[in-house]
Amino acid sequence: MSLAVHLNPRDAKLFKKHAARSGMTLSAFAAAAMRERMEDELDRQAYEEAMAEFRKNPITYTLEEVEKELGLA
């Protein structure tokens, strides 16, 4: 698949330099940046869901309590 991205000359130069320093092509650098951005968003969504669940039932357990419950202590 092909994707065209239009950059201003300043950004294009900056991104190319950074990609080269990282041993990547500009295309590989852009793809890696997009994957990282997606992962960050998925992590943020998972955090929001976990916090919403915790707010509904804010019970926490110490390590010692968990070990005792599991018969590990």
N, C-alpha and C positions, 0 to 999 in steps of 0.2 A: 504494500500500500504506500502511496505517496501522499505527503502532506506539505503544503507550502506555508511558510511562516514569514511574514514581512517584518523586518527589524530596522530600526533606525541605524545609521552607520556606526554610531557610538556603541550601542548595545551589541551589534554584530561583531565589532572588533573585540569588545570585552569578552563575549561568549566564546569566540574562536580562540582567544588567548588562553582562557581558562580550560577549555576543552583540550587544547594542545598540551598544556602543563599537566593535565590529568592523563595524557596518553590516549585521548579519545578523539574521534571525529566530532564535528559539530552535531551531526545527526545522532550519534550515540549519546553525546552529552545531553541533547534535548530529550531524547527518549528516557534516559536515566532520570532526568529532572522531573519529567511528567510522571514516571512510575513512583518516584519518591513523594511527589505531591499527592498522588492517589493514596499511597500508604499512610501518609500523615492524616488525610481526611478520614480514612477508615479507622485509624487509631482514635481520632477525635470522636467519631461516632460511637465507637465501642466504649470509650470513656463516659460519654454522655449517658448511654444506656445503662452502664454499670452504676453510675452515680444516681440515676433516677431510681433504679432498683434498690440501692442502698438507702436512699431517703425514705422509701416506703417501709423498709425494715432495717433500721440502723443498728442491728445487733452485731457486735464484734466479739471475737474470741482471741485469747492469748495463745501463744504457741503451747504453753503448758496445758491449757484446757483442751486443745486439739489433740495433743499427744495422749492425754488421759482418756479422752473419748475414743480414740483409736486403739487404745491398749498399748501404746508405745512408751508409756512412762511408768 
